[in-house]
């Protein structure tokens, strides 16, 4: 599929971005109830609590923790940490996964990446491969210190871009005992090499020159350039002229289906430099003997990321192809997301 330009690929094709209206400055854990602010209906089978905790950089990570309504906190349970699609927030797809897995007996937590959503970090809207990977380990820190969680039975689920971050975290964090990905995107690969690895070296060099110049401008302006993104209110239709991939993301993030006020804009432009210099999944084979479950849609534009990661990973591994599903359908289509498979995978590898 032909992209109009590198910038179009980064900004419009990926539409990968979160703009936050607030951030949390408290470094200590907080727990409490709050008005329902999700893009999906609340389940009466779970307990949901707002929590926050620091990562190793001292940034406060905000999360929603979901627990079975029948939880007995004198006992211990397996736990799951769920990362958002690249550009999403915990109130969207990641929350759907967390709530559904809590209905099935797991303690499950969806979180906002640093600098985004309700999480802390300045400047806002930064995307960082290193820190986004760290955020998974920080979530394991938090879950593993809850008295009702068995720290030896923690798994992770990564959706879209967080699929690669989850796998990268598992490469070095042996506390992660099992990994599942859905509609995975390898952001370091697509930003450095272009869509389907089609970026010429000359174009990459030119892009890096432009990003270097932008850093000087950002320094002089006192803040990084944030390109325009999603509308602040849900749109009624897809704008004319968008390529098929951009149209798909617009359908989810910009329209009623998945629109959320904290997920309506792009990451800072110079965030791309870090991804060009930080390859993810370089040692994916070292996750073995811990198991990996790869899930992708039959019609997903992103399926080549999952297919290639599956080939690189060592056993035990499994690939599930969801018939008829597009990339975004594995964000929120509960009739298509293979939750039975996710439940059996984590039950087998984490226990109940």
N, C-alpha and C positions, 0 to 999 in steps of 0.2 A: 504494500500500500504506500503510495507516494505522499510524502509530507511536503507542505508548502515551503517550509524553512526550518532551520534548527530551532529558532525561537518559537515558531508555531508548534513544533513537536513538543518542546518543553512546557510551554504555557497552555496551549489549547488542547493538544492531543492528550497530554497526561492529565490536564486540569487538576494537578496534584497539589492540593493546597488547603491550608486551613487558615482562616482569619479569626482571631479570638477577640471577643468583646471584653473579656476579663482575664486575669491570671491570678494565681494564688501565690501569696508571698510567704505563707507559713511553712516552715520546714518540718514541723512535727506532724504526726498522724492526727487526722481528724475524722470523726465518724458521725453521721447523722442523716436524718431524713430530709427530703427536699421535694418541692413540687415536681411532678412528672414532666420531664422536658425532652422525651425521646421521640423518635420518628415512628415508633412501633407501640402497640398496645401493651399495657402492663399486665403481667401474669399474676393471678391470684394464688399461684403455687410456689412463689418465691418471696424472699425478703431481699430488698435492694437497699444498699447503703452507700452514701458518698464517703470516700476515703481519700487520704493523700499521704505521701511519704517522700523522702528525699532520694535522689539517685546519688551516685558517687561524686558528681560534680556539684552537689548541693542544690540542684534544681528541684523544686517541688513538683512531683508528678500527681495529677488528679486522676481518680479512677472511680468506677462504679463497681461495687462488689455485690454479686448475686449469690444467695444461698437458698437451699431447699427450705420451704416453710417448716418442714418437719425436723430441721437440723437440731441435733443434741450436742451442744457445745462442750459437753464433758467427754465427747468422743472425738476422733480425728477422721478427716475426710481427704480424698484426693482433690487437688486443686488445678485449675486451668487459668492461664493468663492469655488474654486475647488482644491482639494488636489491630488497629484500624486499617482500612484501606488507605493508600497513600493520598492524603488530602482529606480524609474523613475524620470524624470525631467519635468518641465513645457512645454518643447518643444515637448513632446510626447502626451500621451493620455489625460492628463489634459487639454492641449491646445486645443485638438479636442473638448472636452466638452465645454470649455469656448467659443471658436469661434462659435460653433453651437448654443449655447444658446444666444449669442449676435445677431446672425442672426434672432433669434426669439423674439428679443425685450428686452432682459435683459442686464444690465451691468454685465459682468462676468470676473473673474480674476483667473488665474492659477498661483500657486506660487511654488518656490523651498523651501523645508524644510531647517531649519538652518543647517549649516555645510556642505551643499550639493548644487550641481548645482552652480548657480551664487550667492546664498545667502552667507552671512558672517558666521563667527564663526570658532574658532580654538580649538582643532586640526581638520583638515578636515576629512570628511567621518564618523563622529560620528553619531550614531542613538540614539535618546533620546525620550522615551515615553512622559515625562513631557514637554519637549521643543517642540516636534512635535505637541502636543495638544495645547500648547500655541500659536504656529504659526497660528492656525485657529483663535483664538481670536484676535491676532495681525492683521490679515487680516480684521476682522470685524471692528477693530479700524480704519483702513485706509479707508475702503469703507464707513463707517458711517460718516466720516468727509469730504467726497466729496460733494460739493454743489448740484450735479445732482443725488445723491443717496438718497433715502428715508431710513433713518437709522432704521425705524420700519418695513422695508420689505427686510431683508437680510436672505438668505438661504445658505446652504452649500451642496456640493456634495463631497463625499469621494470615491475614487477608490482603490480597493485592500486594502493595509494596512492603507491608509488614511481614509478608511471607518470607522474603529474603532476609529481613532483619531478624526474624525469629530463628531461621536456620543459622545465620551468622553468629547469633548469640550462643546457640547450642554447640557450635564448633569449639567453643572454649569454656562454656559454663556447663559442667557435668551434672549440675543439680537439675538441669532440664532433662527429664527422663524419657520424653516422647514429644514429637513435633508433628503438627498437621498444618498444611498450607491449603489455601483456597484461592483460585484465580491469581496465582503468584506473579508479581512483577519484580524483575531484578533492576532496580533503579540505577545502580552504578553502571550496568551494562548498557541500558538504553540511553543514558545521558552521555556516556563516553563514546559509544559506537553507533548511536542512532538506531532508528527503528529497523529491526531485523538486521542489525549490524551493517547498515548501508551507508554510514557516514564516511566520506573520504577523509584521509589524513589532512588534506589541505583545509577542508571545512572545519575540522576539529581545531586545527591550529588557529584559524581565524576566530573561532568562537572563544578560544582561550585568550587571544589578544583583546577581544571585546570585553570579556569578563575582567581582565586585568585593568583596563581603562575604567570600567564601572566601579571597581574598588576605590580608585582615586576619587571618583565623583562621590561615592558614598561617604568617604572619609571627610571630604570637604563639606558635604551637606549635613553631616552629623547623624545620618540614618541611611539604611540600605534601601535600594530601589525595590519596591513591591509592585509588580505589574498588575494590571486590572484583572479581575476574575469573575466569579459568579455574582449574580444579582443578590441584593440583600433580602428581597422577597421572592417567593417561589414564582417561576415563570410559567406561563400557560402553554408555551410551545417551544420547539427547537428552532433556533434562528436559521434562516436560509444560508447556505454556503458552507456550513460546517462539514468537515470530512466525517466519514462513518464512525471513527473512533471517538472523536470529539463529541459527536452527536450522542453517542452512547453515554459518555460521562455526563453530558448536559442533562440527559433524561433522568439520571439518578440525582446528581448533586444540585442542579438548578431548578428542578421541577418538584411538584408536590410529593412525588414518590420518596425522595430521600433528602429534600432540602432541610438544612438546619442553619440557624443564624451564625453559628460558630464555624461553619464550613462553607465559606462563600468567596474565598480569594486565594491567590497563589502564594507560593513560598518566595522569599527574597531571591532576586535574580542571581546573585553571586553564590547562593547555596550550591549551584551546579558545579562549582570548582571542586568542592570536597568530594562529590561523587565521582568526578573524573579521576580523582587521585586515591580513591578508597574502594578497591574492588571487593564486592561481597562474594560469598560462596567459594572462595579460593580453596578451602579445605573441607568442603562439604562431606567428603568421604570419611572424615575423622569422627563424624557424629556416630557412626557405627561403633558398637552394636546396639545403640539406642535406635528405636524404630522411627521411620518417617512415613507419614501418609500424605500423598500429593493428591489434591482434588482440583479438577479443571472442567470447564464446560466444553461440550462437544464443539460448539460454535464460538468459543471465546477467541477474540483477536489476540489475546495474550498467551495462548496455549504453548507457544514455542518456548517460553521461559520455563514452564513446568516440565515440558518434555525433556529439555536439555538438563535441567537440575536433576530430574529423575535418573537420567543416564549417568550423571556424574556421581550420584550418591551411591554408597555401598549398602549391601543388605544389612538388616531387614528393611525393606521399603515396599511401598504399594502405591499404585496409580489408579485412581478412580476417575472415570470420565462420565460426566453427567449428561445424558442425552438431551439435545436441544437447547442447552443452557449457553447463554452468552457470558461475557466476563462479569458484568454487573449483576447478573441473576444470582450469583453466589454471594452477593452482599446481603440480600434481603428476601429472596424468594424462598420462604420456608417450605413450600411444596417441592422445591428443587434441590435445596441444600441437603446433602445426605446425612442428616443428623443421626439416623440409626447406625450408619457406618462410623461416624465420629464417636458415638457412645460405645460401640463394641470395641473400637480401636483403643480408646483410652481405658476402658474397663479391663481389657486384656493386658495392657501394659502398665497401668497404674493401680489396678485393683479397685475394689469398692468396699 
